[in-house]
């Protein structure tokens, strides 16, 4: 699912005359525009906020059972689907118990959501500091003209 959202976002940027002939990567295109991939970060923060809201509310008892995997029945065949809990554990590096304890405290969730953006900014700044030549070259924009084929008449 996140791959399709990123694909849709990048396709909308290609409408801005970044043709495939120029072989511009997605990261290069975002860097030229001064944009960031915010679709995935928005999904992550909203999932975490709704997770906290759901665990604090009493009317979501059925969802508590579903998230904890305490549903009767047989397991389906094949590879298990990616779950909400698995996504949150992967994104934040917490185990299930830590996530449930953090979600019951509204202030802890409020601290975890900005960590998504700050972590990404730290990584981006480290990347730019380690490669100054790439930063310099990103300012130079060269258009490659497309030659039209000559038709013989």
C-alpha positions as CSV (number, residue, x, y, z in Angstrom):
1,X,0.0,0.0,0.0
2,X,2.7,2.6,0.8
3,X,4.4,1.8,-2.4
4,X,1.3,2.7,-4.4
5,X,0.9,6.0,-2.6
6,X,4.5,6.9,-3.3
7,X,4.1,5.9,-6.9
8,X,1.0,8.1,-7.2
9,X,2.9,11.0,-5.6
10,X,5.9,10.6,-7.9
11,X,3.6,10.3,-11.0
12,X,2.1,13.6,-10.1
13,X,5.6,15.2,-10.0
14,X,6.4,13.7,-13.4
15,X,3.6,15.8,-14.8
16,X,5.9,18.8,-14.2
17,X,8.0,18.0,-17.2
18,X,10.4,15.5,-15.6
19,X,10.5,13.0,-18.5
20,X,11.7,9.4,-18.4
21,X,14.3,10.3,-21.1
22,X,16.2,12.4,-18.7
23,X,16.4,9.4,-16.3
24,X,15.6,11.4,-13.2
25,X,15.3,9.3,-10.0
26,X,12.5,9.9,-7.6
27,X,14.9,11.2,-4.9
28,X,16.5,13.6,-7.4
29,X,13.0,14.8,-8.5
30,X,12.0,15.5,-4.9
31,X,15.3,17.2,-4.1
32,X,14.9,19.5,-7.1
33,X,11.4,20.5,-6.1
34,X,12.4,21.0,-2.5
35,X,9.7,18.5,-1.4
36,X,9.7,15.5,0.9
37,X,7.7,12.3,0.8
38,X,5.0,13.4,3.2
39,X,2.3,10.8,2.3
40,X,3.9,8.0,4.3
41,X,4.8,10.2,7.3
42,X,1.1,11.4,7.4
43,X,-0.1,7.8,7.4
44,X,2.3,6.8,10.1
45,X,1.4,9.7,12.4
46,X,-2.4,9.2,11.9
47,X,-2.1,5.4,12.5
48,X,-0.3,6.0,15.7
49,X,-2.7,8.7,16.9
50,X,-5.7,6.5,16.1
51,X,-4.1,3.6,17.9
52,X,-3.8,5.7,21.0
53,X,-7.3,7.0,20.7
54,X,-8.7,3.5,20.2
55,X,-6.9,2.0,23.2
56,X,-8.0,4.9,25.5
57,X,-11.7,4.5,24.6
58,X,-14.0,2.0,26.2
59,X,-16.2,1.6,23.2
60,X,-13.4,-0.1,21.2
61,X,-13.3,-3.3,23.2
62,X,-13.7,-5.5,20.1
63,X,-10.9,-3.7,18.3
64,X,-8.7,-4.3,21.4
65,X,-9.3,-8.1,21.0
66,X,-8.7,-8.0,17.3
67,X,-5.4,-6.1,17.7
68,X,-4.2,-8.4,20.4
69,X,-5.1,-11.5,18.2
70,X,-7.5,-13.0,20.7
71,X,-10.1,-14.0,18.1
72,X,-11.4,-17.6,18.0
73,X,-11.2,-19.5,14.7
74,X,-8.7,-21.0,12.3
75,X,-5.7,-19.3,10.8
76,X,-6.0,-18.7,7.1
77,X,-3.6,-20.3,4.6
78,X,-0.7,-18.6,3.1
79,X,1.4,-15.6,4.2
80,X,-0.3,-13.6,7.0
81,X,-1.2,-10.0,6.1
82,X,0.7,-7.1,7.5
83,X,-1.1,-5.9,10.6
84,X,-1.4,-2.5,12.2
85,X,0.5,-3.7,15.2
86,X,3.3,-5.0,13.1
87,X,3.6,-1.7,11.2
88,X,3.7,0.3,14.4
89,X,6.3,-2.1,15.9
90,X,8.5,-1.8,12.8
91,X,8.2,2.0,12.5
92,X,8.9,2.9,16.2
93,X,11.0,0.0,17.3
94,X,8.8,-0.9,20.3
95,X,7.4,-4.3,21.2
96,X,3.7,-4.9,21.6
97,X,3.6,-4.3,25.4
98,X,5.5,-1.0,25.1
99,X,3.1,0.2,22.4
100,X,0.0,-0.7,24.4
101,X,1.5,1.1,27.5
102,X,2.5,4.1,25.4
103,X,-0.9,4.3,23.8
104,X,-2.7,4.5,27.1
105,X,-0.7,7.7,27.9
106,X,-1.7,10.5,25.6
107,X,1.4,12.5,26.3
108,X,3.7,9.7,25.3
109,X,1.9,9.4,21.9
110,X,2.3,13.2,21.4
111,X,6.0,12.7,21.9
112,X,6.3,9.8,19.5
113,X,4.6,11.5,16.6
114,X,7.1,14.3,16.1
115,X,9.9,11.8,16.3
116,X,9.0,10.6,12.8
117,X,9.8,14.1,11.3
118,X,12.8,14.8,13.5
119,X,14.4,11.4,12.8
120,X,14.0,12.0,9.1
121,X,15.5,15.5,9.2
122,X,18.5,14.2,11.1
123,X,19.1,11.5,8.5
124,X,18.7,14.0,5.7
125,X,21.1,16.5,7.2
126,X,23.7,13.8,7.8
127,X,23.4,12.7,4.2
128,X,23.9,16.2,2.9
129,X,26.8,16.8,5.1
130,X,28.6,13.6,4.0
131,X,28.2,14.3,0.3
132,X,28.8,18.0,-0.4
133,X,29.6,17.4,-4.1
134,X,26.1,15.9,-4.6
135,X,24.6,18.9,-3.0
136,X,26.5,21.2,-5.3
137,X,25.6,19.2,-8.4
138,X,21.9,19.2,-7.4
139,X,21.8,23.0,-8.0
140,X,22.9,22.6,-11.6
141,X,20.0,21.8,-13.9
142,X,20.9,20.6,-17.4
143,X,18.2,19.9,-19.9
144,X,19.0,17.3,-22.5
145,X,17.4,18.2,-25.8
146,X,15.5,15.4,-27.6
147,X,16.6,15.1,-31.2
148,X,13.8,14.6,-33.7
149,X,14.3,11.9,-36.3
150,X,14.9,13.2,-39.8
151,X,12.5,11.7,-42.2
152,X,13.6,11.2,-45.8
153,X,11.2,12.5,-48.4
